[in-house]
Amino acid sequence: MKDVSTQFIDRMAVEVQGEGDAVLCLHGLGGTSNTFTPVLGALSPYKLVRIDLPGSGRSHRVEGALSIQRFVDATFNVAARLHIERFHLLGHSMGAIVALHCAAQQPARIKSLALFGPLLAPPAQAREGIRARAAKARSEGVPGMAEIADAIVAGATSPDTRTRLPLAVAAVRESLMRQDPEGYARCCEALADAQAAALENITAPTLLVTGEDDAVAPPQAVRALHECLVGSRLVVLPRCGHWTTFERPDECERELKSFLSARRH
């Protein structure tokens, strides 16, 4: 792919590279634009736009509360600033929630959705834990983030990944440790308050990829989402946890390449 140009759009770090149909990438909680680095091989024919969402990664600190709607508005604003009218959307975890809301609110602008570790919204029993994580990050700062990172590695990657793929484990931990604690706390609060998108409004072809050991977006929940999205494709990766692109990059790249290739004009 062509060299990356990093821009700052409304204080968000946005990496832009390549030409052709636009693909916008939305990472999850604790993620960055690098969530999608392992699948770049599938994206060479496209204009690739990778966003560090407000409160995450290299994006500058923002004022006020964060919310899923604020992330949706930020996504469409990036597209507008780059003069992109219609685009494909890639999302991981919380980024998948944002992508579903984008597709529900402005369906004519979304060419397709490719969602990894996707969920409609956190289940009720998970919301208090996410809020507790926000409080820990805010009150304890970097040491708290180190403990959060270790807990997420232990709980959100598969046993097989932790045994055989130390670089994948390191990538997950490094992604979390690179977060600003206050920004991470606000993102946690946005996720804890997330509501389901209006799936009946979504018309875009959709790829859903999850891991058989994903405790955040378990296969049974993703199958229910699949059943609500007419014509969607569901892939469950064996021995894979929630950080799909890090844990099973080859499989994710293959599925993504096949899915997008079928939709090239």
Order of alpha helices (4+ residues) and beta strands (2+ residues): beta-beta-beta-beta-alpha-beta-alpha-beta-alpha-alpha-alpha-alpha-beta-alpha-beta-alpha-alpha
